[in-house]
Structure formats: C-alpha cells, structure tokens
Amino acid sequence: ECEDCFKNGFSMLANYCLLIEAIQSFKNGLEDSKGKGKKLFIEFFKEEDKYFPALKNLGDKFYEDVRCGILHQGETLHGWKVTREETKPLFDNSTKTINATKFGEQMEMVLKNYKQELEESDINSLTWKYCKKKLNHVINNCK
C-alpha cells in the first residue's frame, strides 16, 4: 500500500556500508575484512569515484563517521547527516549530508559494473582469482 512507509535512510546506509566491505573483500580476495575496514572504504571511494565523485577523498572520514558510527553506536558522528529528500544531491559537503536513495542508486551501478567486469574477464584473470578466493571462503564458512 505505502511503498516508502518502511524505508529509512539510516538503515539503508547501514546496509550499503556492509555492501561496500563485501564488494571490496571480493575485489581484493580477502577472507574477511577484520582490521581492514578503513582501508577498504578508502579504496572503494577512490576506485568508484565516477559514481561517488564528492566522496573520492573522504573514505577514511566516511568509514569512521558514517560506517562505524551507524554500526557501532547507532548514529552518524561529527556532523554527518542522512536524508532521502529527492531534491538533495548525493552528497552535500557543506552540510555533510548523504542522500541514501541516491547513494543506493550508485551502489546498484557499482554492482552492475563489477558483474560486467566478471562477465568480460577471462576465468583465469586476477579479477576472477580474487572473486573465487572470497567465494571459497564464504562456502567454507557454510560447512
């Protein structure tokens, strides 16, 4: 009945943070991201700068103030804010405001791009080597 009634920018962003760590773990062939989170966020926003240009050099701040704030304390830190207002940009640096809806749209593009990269790469490429390493670890965790 009400498609947007149960959407919450804050919880959306929490999930996108989990997705960022997962994607970077696949891209780097990491078994887990323990102790590597900040590095992964820095890499992510630099590698995906065409989707997140305003966040290109803010991976460390995003990690600490958004990811860690939300996942460990249930709040964003140091003035970062979350919105879903249609008229707001993906990221407003002057107010440190992230548009969760637009962020999600860009995350979808990141996933599609990674999928395409896998489809177009040779199975023996480094891209596939790292992906298979992470997949094997996920599979072994299920046993």
C-alpha positions as CSV (number, residue, x, y, z in Angstrom):
1,E,0.0,0.0,0.0
2,C,2.7,2.5,1.0
3,E,5.9,1.6,-0.8
4,D,8.0,4.2,1.0
5,C,6.5,3.8,4.5
6,F,9.1,1.4,5.7
7,K,12.2,3.0,4.1
8,N,14.7,4.6,6.3
9,G,17.8,6.4,5.0
10,F,19.7,5.5,8.1
11,S,19.1,1.7,7.8
12,M,19.6,1.9,4.1
13,L,23.0,3.4,4.6
14,A,23.9,0.8,7.2
15,N,23.3,-1.9,4.6
16,Y,25.3,0.0,1.9
17,C,28.2,0.1,4.3
18,L,28.0,-3.7,4.7
19,L,27.9,-4.0,0.9
20,I,30.9,-1.8,0.4
21,E,33.0,-4.0,2.7
22,A,31.7,-7.1,0.9
23,I,32.4,-5.8,-2.6
24,Q,35.9,-4.7,-1.7
25,S,36.6,-8.1,0.0
26,F,35.6,-9.8,-3.2
27,K,37.7,-7.5,-5.3
28,N,40.7,-8.0,-3.1
29,G,40.2,-11.7,-2.5
30,L,40.0,-11.2,1.3
31,E,38.7,-13.9,3.5
32,D,37.5,-11.3,5.9
33,S,37.8,-7.5,6.5
34,K,38.8,-7.6,10.1
35,G,41.2,-4.8,10.8
36,K,41.0,-3.7,7.1
37,G,37.7,-1.7,7.1
38,K,39.1,1.8,6.8
39,K,41.5,0.8,4.0
40,L,38.6,-0.9,2.1
41,F,36.5,2.3,2.3
42,I,39.4,4.5,1.2
43,E,40.0,2.1,-1.8
44,F,36.3,1.9,-2.6
45,F,35.7,5.6,-2.9
46,K,38.9,6.1,-4.9
47,E,38.1,3.2,-7.3
48,E,34.4,4.1,-7.6
49,D,34.9,7.9,-8.0
50,K,32.8,8.1,-11.1
51,Y,29.8,7.0,-9.0
52,F,30.8,9.0,-5.9
53,P,33.0,11.9,-7.0
54,A,32.3,14.1,-4.0
55,L,33.4,11.2,-1.7
56,K,36.6,10.3,-3.5
57,N,38.9,11.6,-0.8
58,L,36.6,11.1,2.1
59,G,36.8,7.3,2.5
60,D,38.5,7.5,5.9
61,K,36.0,10.0,7.3
62,F,33.1,8.1,5.8
63,Y,34.4,4.9,7.4
64,E,34.8,6.5,10.8
65,D,31.9,8.9,11.0
66,V,29.2,7.0,9.0
67,R,30.0,3.3,8.9
68,C,31.5,3.0,12.4
69,G,29.1,5.5,13.8
70,I,26.0,3.7,12.5
71,L,27.1,0.1,13.0
72,H,28.7,0.6,16.5
73,Q,26.8,3.4,18.0
74,G,23.5,3.8,16.1
75,E,24.4,7.3,15.0
76,T,26.5,9.2,12.5
77,L,29.3,11.2,14.0
78,H,31.0,14.6,13.6
79,G,28.0,16.3,11.9
80,W,27.3,13.8,9.1
81,K,23.6,13.5,8.2
82,V,21.4,11.3,6.2
83,T,18.5,12.3,4.0
84,R,16.2,10.8,1.4
85,E,14.8,14.1,0.0
86,E,14.6,13.9,-3.8
87,T,15.9,17.5,-4.3
88,K,19.1,16.9,-2.3
89,P,22.3,15.8,-4.0
90,L,24.1,12.5,-3.5
91,F,26.5,14.3,-1.1
92,D,26.5,17.8,0.2
93,N,30.0,18.5,1.5
94,S,29.0,21.8,3.2
95,T,26.4,20.1,5.4
96,K,28.0,16.6,5.3
97,T,24.6,15.2,4.2
98,I,24.3,11.9,2.3
99,N,21.3,11.2,0.2
100,A,20.6,7.5,1.0
101,T,18.3,7.0,-2.0
102,K,20.9,8.4,-4.5
103,F,23.7,6.5,-2.7
104,G,21.8,3.3,-3.2
105,E,21.3,4.0,-6.9
106,Q,25.0,4.5,-7.3
107,M,25.7,1.3,-5.3
108,E,23.5,-0.5,-7.9
109,M,25.7,0.8,-10.6
110,V,28.8,-0.3,-8.8
111,L,27.4,-3.9,-8.5
112,K,26.4,-3.9,-12.2
113,N,29.9,-2.7,-13.2
114,Y,31.6,-5.4,-11.1
115,K,29.2,-8.1,-12.6
116,Q,30.1,-6.8,-16.1
117,E,33.8,-6.9,-15.3
118,L,33.5,-10.5,-14.2
119,E,31.5,-11.4,-17.3
120,E,34.0,-9.9,-19.6
121,S,37.1,-11.2,-17.8
122,D,38.9,-14.4,-18.5
123,I,38.2,-17.0,-15.8
124,N,42.0,-17.0,-15.0
125,S,42.2,-13.3,-14.6
126,L,43.2,-11.6,-11.3
127,T,39.6,-10.3,-11.0
128,W,38.3,-13.9,-11.1
129,K,41.1,-15.2,-8.9
130,Y,40.2,-12.8,-6.1
131,C,36.5,-13.4,-6.5
132,K,36.9,-17.2,-6.4
133,K,39.2,-16.9,-3.3
134,K,36.5,-14.9,-1.4
135,L,33.7,-17.3,-2.7
136,N,35.6,-20.3,-1.5
137,H,36.0,-18.7,1.9
138,V,32.2,-18.0,2.1
139,I,31.4,-21.6,1.0
140,N,33.8,-23.0,3.6
141,N,32.1,-20.9,6.3
142,C,28.8,-22.6,5.5
143,K,30.1,-26.1,6.2
